[in-house]
C-alpha cells in the first residue's frame, strides 16, 4: 500500500521548533544530539510494509525545501529574525541523519543523529509520518475518518451551545490521524467557533491566517545538560537567560517541568517572572501546579491575573473546561489541545514521542512532574540528575531556613 506524500511543506511542523532552533542557531551551533523514538503503548506492532512506507515518506521529506512564500511568512512573525530565515533558505532535512529499523517483535526503532540545529527539526515531521502510516495501514481509514467527523461535529456543537467557554490552541500535529484531517479540524474549529485562537502548526496558521502558537519544549532545557560548563541543577537558569536574551520577552511562555517545577521556580526569579508572559503545564496534577504558580507570582507581588497559565497535558475539552472554571477568575487561562483534536476516533490514539537523549555524547533527560513521563536511555545518569536536583533543592531550602 503506497500512500500519498504525508509532509508536503517544511512549515508543516510546530512553531516551537523554529523558536528553539533560532536560539540554537545564534548561540549553540556546536551542539550535536541524538533523538530516539518511543511508543509508550504496550503491544503496538509495526509491520515490514509499514517500515517501508515510513522510509519512503522520509525519503520524500528530505527532498523538500522552503518555498519563497513560506520564508516570507516566517519573516512576518515578529520574533523570527531575518538571518535565521536566510539560514532556513539554505537548510533542508538530511536523510543520512535518520535511521529506522524493526525489532523481531515489531517494535519500531527510529534514531536521529546530527547537529542539534538540524537534527531537532525532524521530530514533528517523523511523528506525523509514523502516526499516519500506522493508522492508514493498520485500520480502515474511512471508518476512522467517519468517527472523527462525528466527534468533531459534536465538539463544535458543544462550543456553539455554550457548554464549553474556554479558549484554546490546536496542538495536534504530532499525533494527528492524517494531514488532511488536521487541516479539516483546524479550519472548522477556527471558522465555526470563537474559541480556537490559533494552532501550533505553522503551515495551517499561514494557510488560514491564524495565530501560530508555541514557545519551547523540554528538549530546549535538556540540551543545556550536555554543556560541560553548566551544572545540571542550573540548566533552567541558563535556558531562561538565553531565551530572554534572544526574544526580550516577546516570545515568553516558559515550560516548567523539564527538571521538575519545584526546581524551575528557584530560577523563575523576579526578573524572569516579569520577563515571561506566563508558564505552561505539561505533567503532574494541574490544579496543584496552578496553585503553586499563582502563589509564586504573589510572592513577588505580581498580580496572577496579568499572567497566563497554559495547560497542555493530555487534555480533552471536559478537563479543559473544569480547569478554566477553577482558575478563570485568578489568572489568564488557555489551553493547548492536541490528540483530542487531531486524532479522536473510534480507535485509541498512539502515545508516541521522539525525545532528545544525548548532547555532545552526554546523556540528557527529562524528569517532569509525573515519574512515568521521564525518558532516559542511561539509568545511571537519570539517577545522577535526580540527585543533583534534590541536592540543590535541599541546599537552598536549608539556606532559606537560616534567614
Secondary structure, DSSP 8 states (H G I E B T S, - for coil): -----S---TT-SBHHHHHHHHHHHHH-TT-EEEEEEEE-STT----HHHHHHHHHHHHHHTT----HHHHHHHHHSTTS-HHHHHHHHH----GGGEEEEE-TT--EEEEEEEEHHHHTTHHHHHHHHHHHHHHHHHS-HHHHHHHHHHHHHHHHHHHHHTS----EEE--GGG-S-HHHHHHHHHHHHHH-S-EEEESBHHHHHHHT-EE-----HHHHHGGGG-TTS-GGGHHHHHHHHHHHHHTTSS-EEE--TT-HHHHHHHS-HHHHHH-SEEEE-SS-HHHHHHHHHHHHHHTT--GGGSEEEE-SS--HHHHHHHHHHHTTTSEEEEEE-HHHHS-SSS----EEEEEEEETTEE--B--SSGGG-B-S-HHHHHHHHHHHHHHHHHHHHHHHT-
